[in-house]
C-alpha cells in the first residue's frame, strides 16, 4: 500500500487485491475468495487480530471515498473503470463479511 502512494501511474496489476489468486477481472473478487484471504490464519501481520478487526482494516483501505480520492485518480484511463468496479466489489464484500 505505501508503494501505491508513491507511484504516478497505476494499473489493475499494481493493486494488492485481497485474494490469494491474482484476479483477472472484478468478477474474481468474490466474498468467499476475499474471506479466505482476509481471515487466513497464515497472514503474519494480522495473526493476532480478531476477525472483525482484520475486516475493518481492509475496509479502511478499500472504502470508495478514500480509494477514489487517493488512488483511482492515478489509475490509467483505460483501466480506471475496471479498477473502480473491482475496488467497489471488494468494499461491498468486506462489508458483507462484517455483518456475518
N, CA, C and O atoms as a MOPAC input file, in Angstrom:
PM7 MOZYME 1SCF
protein

 N      0.80700 1    -1.19900 1     0.00000 1
 C      0.00000 1     0.00000 1     0.00000 1
 C      0.84800 1     1.26000 1     0.00000 1
 O      0.53500 1     2.19300 1    -0.73900 1
 N      1.90600 1     1.33000 1     0.79300 1
 C      2.73300 1     2.55600 1     0.73600 1
 C      3.34000 1     2.77700 1    -0.65600 1
 O      3.48200 1     3.91800 1    -1.09500 1
 N      3.69200 1     1.70200 1    -1.34100 1
 C      4.27400 1     1.81800 1    -2.67700 1
 C      3.27800 1     2.43400 1    -3.65800 1
 O      3.67000 1     3.18800 1    -4.54800 1
 N      1.99300 1     2.11600 1    -3.49900 1
 C      0.97500 1     2.67100 1    -4.39300 1
 C      0.91800 1     4.18700 1    -4.29200 1
 O      0.73300 1     4.87900 1    -5.29300 1
 N      1.07700 1     4.69300 1    -3.08800 1
 C      1.02300 1     6.14200 1    -2.88600 1
 C      2.13100 1     6.85600 1    -3.66400 1
 O      1.94200 1     7.97200 1    -4.14700 1
 N      3.28400 1     6.20200 1    -3.77900 1
 C      4.42800 1     6.82400 1    -4.43900 1
 C      4.39300 1     6.69600 1    -5.96000 1
 O      5.06000 1     7.45200 1    -6.66600 1
 N      3.62100 1     5.74700 1    -6.45700 1
 C      3.57900 1     5.52900 1    -7.91100 1
 C      2.74500 1     6.61500 1    -8.59100 1
 O      1.76500 1     7.11100 1    -8.03600 1
 N      3.15600 1     6.96400 1    -9.78900 1
 C      2.43900 1     8.00600 1   -10.52600 1
 C      1.30700 1     7.45600 1   -11.37600 1
 O      0.24600 1     8.07300 1   -11.47400 1
 N      1.52500 1     6.30000 1   -11.99200 1
 C      0.50200 1     5.69200 1   -12.83800 1
 C      0.23700 1     4.27500 1   -12.35100 1
 O      1.15300 1     3.45900 1   -12.24500 1
 N     -1.01900 1     3.99600 1   -12.05900 1
 C     -1.39600 1     2.68900 1   -11.53500 1
 C     -2.18200 1     1.89700 1   -12.57500 1
 O     -2.84100 1     2.46100 1   -13.44800 1
 N     -2.09300 1     0.57700 1   -12.45400 1
 C     -2.85200 1    -0.32000 1   -13.30600 1
 C     -3.54700 1    -1.35100 1   -12.41800 1
 O     -3.30500 1    -1.40500 1   -11.21200 1
 N     -4.40300 1    -2.15900 1   -13.01500 1
 C     -5.08900 1    -3.23400 1   -12.29000 1
 C     -4.07200 1    -4.09600 1   -11.53800 1
 O     -4.26900 1    -4.42500 1   -10.36900 1
 N     -2.99600 1    -4.45200 1   -12.21500 1
 C     -1.99800 1    -5.34600 1   -11.62800 1
 C     -1.17500 1    -4.72300 1   -10.50900 1
 O     -0.49600 1    -5.44600 1    -9.78000 1
 N     -1.21600 1    -3.42700 1   -10.35600 1
 C     -0.45600 1    -2.77100 1    -9.28500 1
 C     -1.09700 1    -2.95800 1    -7.91500 1
 O     -0.42700 1    -2.82500 1    -6.89100 1
 N     -2.38800 1    -3.26600 1    -7.89300 1
 C     -3.10700 1    -3.32900 1    -6.62300 1
 C     -2.94800 1    -4.66700 1    -5.92000 1
 O     -2.96600 1    -5.71700 1    -6.56200 1
 N     -2.79400 1    -4.63100 1    -4.60300 1
 C     -2.72700 1    -5.86300 1    -3.81100 1
 C     -4.14600 1    -6.33400 1    -3.47100 1
 O     -4.60000 1    -6.20400 1    -2.33400 1
 N     -4.82400 1    -6.87500 1    -4.45900 1
 C     -6.19900 1    -7.32300 1    -4.26300 1
 C     -6.23300 1    -8.35900 1    -3.13600 1
 O     -5.36000 1    -9.22600 1    -3.08300 1
 N     -7.21200 1    -8.29000 1    -2.23800 1
 C     -7.23400 1    -9.16900 1    -1.06200 1
 C     -7.77600 1   -10.57600 1    -1.35300 1
 O     -8.78800 1   -10.99900 1    -0.79400 1
 N     -7.07800 1   -11.27600 1    -2.23500 1
 C     -7.40800 1   -12.66100 1    -2.58500 1
 C     -6.08500 1   -13.39400 1    -2.80300 1
 O     -5.06600 1   -12.76600 1    -3.09000 1
 N     -6.09900 1   -14.71700 1    -2.66700 1
 C     -4.87300 1   -15.48500 1    -2.85000 1
 C     -4.46500 1   -15.60000 1    -4.30700 1
 O     -3.28500 1   -15.46000 1    -4.62900 1
 N     -5.41700 1   -15.85100 1    -5.19400 1
 C     -5.11600 1   -15.98800 1    -6.61800 1
 C     -5.33500 1   -14.63900 1    -7.29000 1
 O     -6.41300 1   -14.05200 1    -7.19500 1
 N     -4.31200 1   -14.16400 1    -7.96300 1
 C     -4.38600 1   -12.85400 1    -8.61200 1
 C     -5.60900 1   -12.78400 1    -9.53100 1
 O     -5.75500 1   -13.61200 1   -10.42900 1
 N     -6.48400 1   -11.80500 1    -9.31200 1
 C     -7.70100 1   -11.70200 1   -10.12200 1
 C     -7.42500 1   -11.09500 1   -11.49900 1
 O     -6.59400 1   -10.20100 1   -11.65600 1
 N     -8.14600 1   -11.61000 1   -12.47800 1
 C     -8.05800 1   -11.04500 1   -13.82700 1
 C     -9.17200 1   -10.03800 1   -14.08000 1
 O     -9.01100 1    -9.09300 1   -14.85300 1
 N    -10.30600 1   -10.25700 1   -13.41500 1
 C    -11.47100 1    -9.40200 1   -13.61400 1
 C    -12.11200 1    -9.10500 1   -12.25900 1
 O    -11.82800 1    -9.79600 1   -11.28000 1
 N    -12.96200 1    -8.09600 1   -12.18900 1
 C    -13.67500 1    -7.82900 1   -10.93700 1
 C    -14.50400 1    -9.02800 1   -10.45700 1
 O    -14.69800 1    -9.20700 1    -9.25400 1
 N    -14.98500 1    -9.83800 1   -11.38600 1
 C    -15.79700 1   -10.99500 1   -11.01200 1
 C    -15.02000 1   -12.01800 1   -10.19000 1
 O    -15.62100 1   -12.84900 1    -9.51000 1
 N    -13.69600 1   -11.96400 1   -10.24500 1
 C    -12.86300 1   -12.86800 1    -9.44600 1
 C    -12.81500 1   -12.46600 1    -7.97600 1
 O    -12.33300 1   -13.23000 1    -7.14000 1
 N    -13.30600 1   -11.28700 1    -7.65900 1
 C    -13.25000 1   -10.75500 1    -6.29400 1
 C    -14.53500 1   -11.11900 1    -5.54900 1
 O    -15.35300 1   -10.25500 1    -5.23400 1
 N    -14.69200 1   -12.40300 1    -5.27900 1
 C    -15.89500 1   -12.89700 1    -4.62300 1
 C    -15.78300 1   -12.79800 1    -3.10700 1
 O    -14.69100 1   -12.65700 1    -2.55700 1
 N    -16.92300 1   -12.87300 1    -2.44900 1
 C    -16.93500 1   -12.83200 1    -0.99000 1
 C    -16.13000 1   -13.98100 1    -0.40600 1
 O    -15.37200 1   -13.78300 1     0.54400 1
 N    -16.28400 1   -15.17500 1    -0.95800 1
 C    -15.56000 1   -16.32300 1    -0.40700 1
 C    -14.04900 1   -16.20200 1    -0.62500 1
 O    -13.27200 1   -16.57400 1     0.25400 1
 N    -13.62400 1   -15.69300 1    -1.76900 1
 C    -12.18700 1   -15.52100 1    -2.02800 1
 C    -11.59200 1   -14.45900 1    -1.11200 1
 O    -10.48600 1   -14.62900 1    -0.60000 1
 N    -12.31600 1   -13.37400 1    -0.90500 1
 C    -11.83900 1   -12.31000 1    -0.02100 1
 C    -11.82200 1   -12.79300 1     1.42100 1
 O    -10.87900 1   -12.50600 1     2.15900 1
 N    -12.84500 1   -13.51700 1     1.82600 1
 C    -12.90900 1   -14.05400 1     3.18200 1
 C    -11.73000 1   -14.98600 1     3.45800 1
 O    -11.10500 1   -14.89800 1     4.51500 1
 N    -11.42500 1   -15.87300 1     2.51900 1
 C    -10.31700 1   -16.80900 1     2.69300 1
 C     -8.99900 1   -16.06700 1     2.90900 1
 O     -8.17200 1   -16.49000 1     3.71700 1
 N     -8.80600 1   -14.97800 1     2.19900 1
 C     -7.56900 1   -14.20700 1     2.32200 1
 C     -7.53700 1   -13.39200 1     3.61500 1
 O     -6.59100 1   -13.48500 1     4.39700 1
 N     -8.56600 1   -12.60600 1     3.82300 1
 C     -8.58600 1   -11.68400 1     4.97700 1
 C     -8.58500 1   -12.43700 1     6.30500 1
 O     -7.96900 1   -11.99000 1     7.27200 1
 N     -9.26500 1   -13.56300 1     6.35200 1
 C     -9.38000 1   -14.30000 1     7.60800 1
 C     -8.38600 1   -15.45500 1     7.71800 1
 O     -8.50000 1   -16.27600 1     8.62800 1
 N     -7.42800 1   -15.53200 1     6.82100 1
 C     -6.43900 1   -16.61000 1     6.85000 1
 C     -5.58400 1   -16.54200 1     8.11400 1
 O     -5.11100 1   -15.46800 1     8.48700 1
 N     -5.38800 1   -17.68200 1     8.76900 1
 C     -4.51400 1   -17.69200 1     9.94700 1
 C     -3.03700 1   -17.58900 1     9.55900 1
 O     -2.17900 1   -17.45700 1    10.43100 1
 N     -2.73900 1   -17.64700 1     8.27600 1
 C     -1.35300 1   -17.60100 1     7.80700 1
 C     -0.88300 1   -16.19600 1     7.44100 1
 O      0.25300 1   -16.01300 1     7.00500 1
 N     -1.74100 1   -15.22200 1     7.61400 1
 C     -1.36700 1   -13.84500 1     7.29300 1
 C     -0.62400 1   -13.28400 1     8.50600 1
 O     -1.25500 1   -12.96100 1     9.51200 1
 N      0.70600 1   -13.16000 1     8.42900 1
 C      1.50100 1   -12.84200 1     9.62300 1
 C      1.17800 1   -11.51300 1    10.29900 1
 O      1.19600 1   -11.43900 1    11.52800 1
 N      0.89100 1   -10.48600 1     9.55200 1
 C      0.65800 1    -9.19000 1    10.19400 1
 C     -0.69400 1    -9.12700 1    10.89200 1
 O     -0.90600 1    -8.27000 1    11.75000 1
 N     -1.60100 1   -10.01200 1    10.54000 1
 C     -2.93500 1    -9.98600 1    11.12500 1
 C     -3.19200 1   -11.12300 1    12.10400 1
 O     -4.29900 1   -11.23400 1    12.63100 1
 N     -2.21200 1   -11.96200 1    12.35900 1
 C     -2.42700 1   -13.17800 1    13.14000 1
 C     -2.99900 1   -12.92200 1    14.53300 1
 O     -3.75900 1   -13.74200 1    15.04700 1
 N     -2.65000 1   -11.82000 1    15.13300 1
 C     -3.10200 1   -11.55200 1    16.49500 1
 C     -4.42100 1   -10.78000 1    16.56500 1
 O     -4.98100 1   -10.60200 1    17.64700 1
 N     -4.91100 1   -10.33000 1    15.42800 1
 C     -6.13600 1    -9.52400 1    15.40700 1
 C     -7.38600 1   -10.38900 1    15.32300 1
 O     -7.37800 1   -11.47600 1    14.74500 1
 N     -8.44400 1    -9.88200 1    15.90600 1
 C     -9.74100 1   -10.55200 1    15.80100 1
 C    -10.23500 1   -10.45200 1    14.35100 1
 O     -9.89700 1    -9.50300 1    13.64400 1
 N    -11.03100 1   -11.42900 1    13.91200 1
 C    -11.51900 1   -11.39100 1    12.52300 1
 C    -12.20800 1   -10.07900 1    12.14900 1
 O    -11.96500 1    -9.54700 1    11.06600 1
 N    -13.04900 1    -9.55500 1    13.01300 1
 C    -13.73600 1    -8.29600 1    12.67600 1
 C    -12.75000 1    -7.14200 1    12.52400 1
 O    -12.95400 1    -6.26300 1    11.68700 1
 N    -11.68500 1    -7.13500 1    13.32300 1
 C    -10.67800 1    -6.07700 1    13.21500 1
 C     -9.90100 1    -6.18300 1    11.90400 1
 O     -9.55500 1    -5.16900 1    11.29800 1
 N     -9.63200 1    -7.40400 1    11.47200 1
 C     -8.96300 1    -7.59100 1    10.17900 1
 C     -9.84100 1    -7.04100 1     9.05500 1
 O     -9.36800 1    -6.32400 1     8.17300 1
 N    -11.11500 1    -7.38700 1     9.10400 1
 C    -12.04000 1    -6.92300 1     8.07300 1
 C    -12.11200 1    -5.39800 1     8.08200 1
 O    -12.08700 1    -4.76800 1     7.02400 1
 N    -12.20100 1    -4.80900 1     9.25900 1
 C    -12.27600 1    -3.34400 1     9.36400 1
 C    -11.02600 1    -2.67700 1     8.79800 1
 O    -11.12400 1    -1.63500 1     8.15000 1
 N     -9.85300 1    -3.26400 1     9.03400 1
 C     -8.61100 1    -2.70600 1     8.47700 1
 C     -8.66100 1    -2.69100 1     6.95100 1
 O     -8.23600 1    -1.72200 1     6.32100 1
 N     -9.17400 1    -3.75000 1     6.36900 1
 C     -9.28100 1    -3.81200 1     4.90700 1
 C    -10.35400 1    -2.85600 1     4.39000 1
 O    -10.19400 1    -2.25400 1     3.32800 1
 N    -11.42600 1    -2.72000 1     5.12600 1
 C    -12.47700 1    -1.77700 1     4.71800 1
 C    -11.91100 1    -0.36700 1     4.63100 1
 O    -12.24700 1     0.37700 1     3.70900 1
 N    -11.06200 1     0.00800 1     5.57100 1
 C    -10.45800 1     1.35400 1     5.54000 1
 C     -9.67200 1     1.57500 1     4.25700 1
 O     -9.70700 1     2.66500 1     3.68600 1
 N     -8.96700 1     0.55500 1     3.80400 1
 C     -8.17300 1     0.68800 1     2.57200 1
 C     -9.04600 1     0.80300 1     1.33400 1
 O     -8.76100 1     1.58600 1     0.42800 1
 N    -10.11900 1     0.00900 1     1.30500 1
 C    -10.91300 1    -0.11200 1     0.08800 1
 C    -12.16700 1     0.75400 1     0.07400 1
 O    -12.90900 1     0.73600 1    -0.90800 1
 N    -12.41900 1     1.50300 1     1.12700 1
 C    -13.62200 1     2.33400 1     1.17600 1
 C    -13.65000 1     3.25900 1    -0.04500 1
 O    -12.65600 1     3.92500 1    -0.33500 1
 N    -14.76800 1     3.30500 1    -0.75600 1
 C    -14.82600 1     4.08400 1    -2.00500 1
 C    -14.38900 1     5.54000 1    -1.86500 1
 O    -13.66500 1     6.03800 1    -2.72700 1
 N    -14.79800 1     6.22700 1    -0.82500 1
 C    -14.41300 1     7.63900 1    -0.68900 1
 C    -12.89400 1     7.78800 1    -0.60700 1
 O    -12.31000 1     8.63900 1    -1.27700 1
 N    -12.28200 1     6.98000 1     0.19500 1
 C    -10.83400 1     7.06000 1     0.36600 1
 C    -10.11200 1     6.55600 1    -0.88900 1
 O     -9.18100 1     7.19500 1    -1.37800 1
 N    -10.54400 1     5.42300 1    -1.39400 1
 C     -9.89700 1     4.81700 1    -2.55300 1
 C     -9.96200 1     5.73500 1    -3.77300 1
 O     -8.96400 1     5.94200 1    -4.46300 1
 N    -11.13000 1     6.27200 1    -4.02200 1
 C    -11.30100 1     7.09100 1    -5.22500 1
 C    -10.53200 1     8.40400 1    -5.15000 1
 O    -10.00900 1     8.87100 1    -6.16200 1
 N    -10.45700 1     8.99900 1    -3.97700 1
 C     -9.74500 1    10.28300 1    -3.88600 1
 C     -8.23200 1    10.11200 1    -3.86600 1
 O     -7.50900 1    10.96600 1    -4.38000 1
 N     -7.74300 1     9.02600 1    -3.28500 1
 C     -6.29300 1     8.86800 1    -3.16300 1
 C     -5.66400 1     8.05500 1    -4.29300 1
 O     -4.53900 1     8.34000 1    -4.70400 1
 N     -6.37200 1     7.05100 1    -4.79600 1
 C     -5.72600 1     6.14800 1    -5.74800 1
 C     -6.35700 1     6.10300 1    -7.13000 1
 O     -5.64200 1     6.03500 1    -8.12900 1
 N     -7.66200 1     6.14100 1    -7.20500 1
 C     -8.30900 1     5.95600 1    -8.50400 1
 C     -7.88500 1     7.01400 1    -9.51700 1
 O     -7.77300 1     6.71700 1   -10.70700 1
 N     -7.65400 1     8.20700 1    -9.07800 1
 C     -7.24200 1     9.27700 1    -9.99200 1
 C     -5.88300 1     9.00000 1   -10.62600 1
 O     -5.55200 1     9.59100 1   -11.65400 1
 N     -5.08700 1     8.10200 1   -10.02100 1
 C     -3.76500 1     7.76000 1   -10.54000 1
 C     -3.79700 1     6.55100 1   -11.48800 1
 O     -2.77900 1     6.20200 1   -12.08600 1
 N     -4.96300 1     5.92100 1   -11.62300 1
 C     -5.08500 1     4.74100 1   -12.47700 1
 C     -5.16500 1     5.18300 1   -13.94000 1
 O     -5.83000 1     6.16400 1   -14.27300 1
 N     -4.47600 1     4.44300 1   -14.79500 1
 C     -4.52600 1     4.74900 1   -16.23000 1
 C     -5.97300 1     4.78100 1   -16.69700 1
 O     -6.79500 1     3.97200 1   -16.26600 1
 N     -6.26700 1     5.70000 1   -17.56000 1
 C     -7.63600 1     5.91700 1   -18.04100 1
 C     -8.25800 1     4.64200 1   -18.59700 1
 O     -9.43100 1     4.36900 1   -18.34300 1
 N     -7.50100 1     3.86500 1   -19.34200 1
 C     -8.05000 1     2.66900 1   -19.97200 1
 C     -8.35000 1     1.54100 1   -18.97600 1
 O     -9.00300 1     0.56300 1   -19.34100 1
 N     -7.88700 1     1.65900 1   -17.73700 1
 C     -8.14900 1     0.64000 1   -16.72500 1
 C     -8.97400 1     1.17300 1   -15.55800 1
 O     -9.33600 1     0.42000 1   -14.65400 1
 N     -9.26500 1     2.44400 1   -15.57800 1
 C     -9.91800 1     3.08600 1   -14.43300 1
 C    -11.26500 1     2.46000 1   -14.08100 1
 O    -11.53500 1     2.22000 1   -12.90400 1
 N    -12.10100 1     2.19400 1   -15.05100 1
 C    -13.43200 1     1.64500 1   -14.76600 1
 C    -13.33600 1     0.24700 1   -14.16000 1
 O    -14.07200 1    -0.07500 1   -13.22700 1
 N    -12.44200 1    -0.57800 1   -14.67700 1
 C    -12.26600 1    -1.93700 1   -14.14300 1
 C    -11.75200 1    -1.89600 1   -12.70500 1
 O    -12.22400 1    -2.65400 1   -11.85700 1
 N    -10.79800 1    -1.02300 1   -12.42700 1
 C    -10.26400 1    -0.89200 1   -11.07100 1
 C    -11.34400 1    -0.36100 1   -10.12900 1
 O    -11.47200 1    -0.83700 1    -9.00100 1
 N    -12.11400 1     0.61700 1   -10.58300 1
 C    -13.18800 1     1.16100 1    -9.75000 1
 C    -14.21400 1     0.08500 1    -9.42200 1
 O    -14.66700 1    -0.02100 1    -8.28300 1
 N    -14.57800 1    -0.71000 1   -10.42000 1
 C    -15.54200 1    -1.79200 1   -10.19200 1
 C    -14.97200 1    -2.82900 1    -9.21800 1
 O    -15.67400 1    -3.29400 1    -8.32100 1
 N    -13.71000 1    -3.18400 1    -9.39800 1
 C    -13.07600 1    -4.15200 1    -8.50100 1
 C    -13.00200 1    -3.65300 1    -7.07200 1
 O    -13.31600 1    -4.39200 1    -6.13900 1
 N    -12.59100 1    -2.41600 1    -6.89100 1
 C    -12.49500 1    -1.84500 1    -5.54400 1
 C    -13.87400 1    -1.76300 1    -4.89400 1
 O    -14.01400 1    -1.99700 1    -3.69300 1
 N    -14.88400 1    -1.43300 1    -5.68300 1
 C    -16.24800 1    -1.38300 1    -5.14600 1
 C    -16.72800 1    -2.75500 1    -4.70300 1
 O    -17.36900 1    -2.88800 1    -3.66100 1
 N    -16.41800 1    -3.77500 1    -5.49400 1
 C    -16.78500 1    -5.14600 1    -5.11100 1
 C    -16.06600 1    -5.57000 1    -3.83100 1
 O    -16.66400 1    -6.19800 1    -2.95800 1
 N    -14.79600 1    -5.22700 1    -3.72300 1
 C    -14.04600 1    -5.56000 1    -2.51000 1
 C    -14.70400 1    -4.89600 1    -1.30400 1
 O    -14.92600 1    -5.55100 1    -0.28500 1
 N    -15.01700 1    -3.61500 1    -1.40500 1
 C    -15.63000 1    -2.89300 1    -0.28500 1
 C    -16.97900 1    -3.50400 1     0.09100 1
 O    -17.25900 1    -3.69400 1     1.27400 1
 N    -17.81000 1    -3.81000 1    -0.88900 1
 C    -19.12200 1    -4.40900 1    -0.60100 1
 C    -18.98900 1    -5.78700 1     0.02700 1
 O    -19.70700 1    -6.11800 1     0.97000 1
 N    -18.07300 1    -6.58700 1    -0.49600 1
 C    -17.87500 1    -7.92300 1     0.05600 1
 C    -17.31100 1    -7.86800 1     1.48000 1
 O    -17.68700 1    -8.67900 1     2.32700 1
 N    -16.42400 1    -6.93000 1     1.74100 1
 C    -15.90100 1    -6.78300 1     3.10000 1
 C    -17.01600 1    -6.35400 1     4.06300 1
 O    -17.08900 1    -6.84800 1     5.18800 1
 N    -17.87100 1    -5.44500 1     3.62400 1
 C    -18.98700 1    -5.02900 1     4.47200 1
 C    -19.93700 1    -6.19000 1     4.73200 1
 O    -20.48200 1    -6.31600 1     5.82900 1
 N    -20.13300 1    -7.03100 1     3.73300 1
 C    -20.97200 1    -8.21600 1     3.91600 1
 C    -20.35200 1    -9.16000 1     4.94400 1
 O    -21.05400 1    -9.70600 1     5.79500 1
 N    -19.03200 1    -9.35000 1     4.86200 1
 C    -18.33500 1   -10.20200 1     5.82900 1
 C    -18.47300 1    -9.65300 1     7.24800 1
 O    -18.63000 1   -10.40900 1     8.20800 1
 N    -18.41400 1    -8.35800 1     7.36200 1
 C    -18.50200 1    -7.72000 1     8.68200 1
 C    -19.86000 1    -7.95900 1     9.33600 1
 O    -19.95200 1    -8.03800 1    10.56100 1
 N    -20.90000 1    -8.07400 1     8.53900 1
 C    -22.23800 1    -8.27400 1     9.09500 1
 C    -22.56200 1    -9.73300 1     9.38100 1
 O    -23.58200 1   -10.03200 1    10.00100 1
 N    -21.70200 1   -10.64600 1     8.93300 1
 C    -21.97000 1   -12.07200 1     9.15900 1
 C    -21.56900 1   -12.50200 1    10.55300 1
 O    -21.72600 1   -13.67000 1    10.90800 1

